[in-house]
Amino acid sequence: MKRECPCAVYCVVLLVLVVVVGNTLALTGPPGSVCGSQCCDGWDQVGDTCVHCYYPCIHGTCVDTNVCECEPEWEGHDCSYDIDECWYGHHACHHNCHNNDGCYTCFCDVGFQLINSTHCVISPTSDISSTPAGLP
Ligand SMILES: *[C@@H]1O[C@H](CO)[C@@H](O)[C@H](O)[C@H]1NC(C)=O
């Protein structure tokens, strides 16, 4: 049923309440964040309810009040922490792994080179080819 209220005013009051009462309200879930058939600014529609994450989901989506669903490779309450795939061993590197934001890259031991994103082969420019060939 459509709520009979001036949405703009209602939504502003709701936002001010969240800022003033802060975490307490945010943690218990702001009531009535739906005005008319739409969510107030700052609330996201999930199914037929509106949800709000007090800490915005940086690399993810707000799926419930203060619940972020993080994109792969991100974690934390606001999805701002990069999962270190190298540390956790969640990588496919043949030799070595280097973690970076949201992902990782592989690198090879000295004398080897990458043939694709993960695998190493002996580098053609290593010692073998620089050794003098033939007899003096
Ligand atoms: C990379 O090459 C290796 C060796 O040929 C192969 O086993 C592996 O599946 C390849 N990986 C990718 C991501 O193409």
The ligand as a MOL file (V3000), in Angstrom:
LIG
                    3D

  0  0  0     0  0            999 V3000
M  V30 BEGIN CTAB
M  V30 COUNTS 14 14 0 0 0
M  V30 BEGIN ATOM
M  V30 1 C 49.6820 -22.4380 -19.2070 0
M  V30 2 O 50.5250 -23.3890 -19.8030 0
M  V30 3 C 50.6330 -24.6140 -19.0790 0
M  V30 4 C 51.7100 -25.4940 -19.7410 0
M  V30 5 O 51.5120 -25.5730 -21.1210 0
M  V30 6 C 49.2670 -25.2800 -19.0270 0
M  V30 7 O 49.3370 -26.4910 -18.3070 0
M  V30 8 C 48.2950 -24.3400 -18.3630 0
M  V30 9 O 47.0040 -24.9050 -18.3750 0
M  V30 10 C 48.2850 -22.9900 -19.0540 0
M  V30 11 N 47.4790 -22.0810 -18.2800 0
M  V30 12 C 46.6820 -21.1710 -18.8420 0
M  V30 13 C 45.9480 -20.2980 -17.9000 0
M  V30 14 O 46.5700 -21.0700 -20.0580 0
M  V30 END ATOM
M  V30 BEGIN BOND
M  V30 1 1 1 2
M  V30 2 1 1 10
M  V30 3 1 2 3
M  V30 4 1 3 4
M  V30 5 1 3 6
M  V30 6 1 4 5
M  V30 7 1 6 7
M  V30 8 1 6 8
M  V30 9 1 8 9
M  V30 10 1 8 10
M  V30 11 1 10 11
M  V30 12 1 11 12
M  V30 13 1 12 13
M  V30 14 2 12 14
M  V30 END BOND
M  V30 END CTAB
M  END
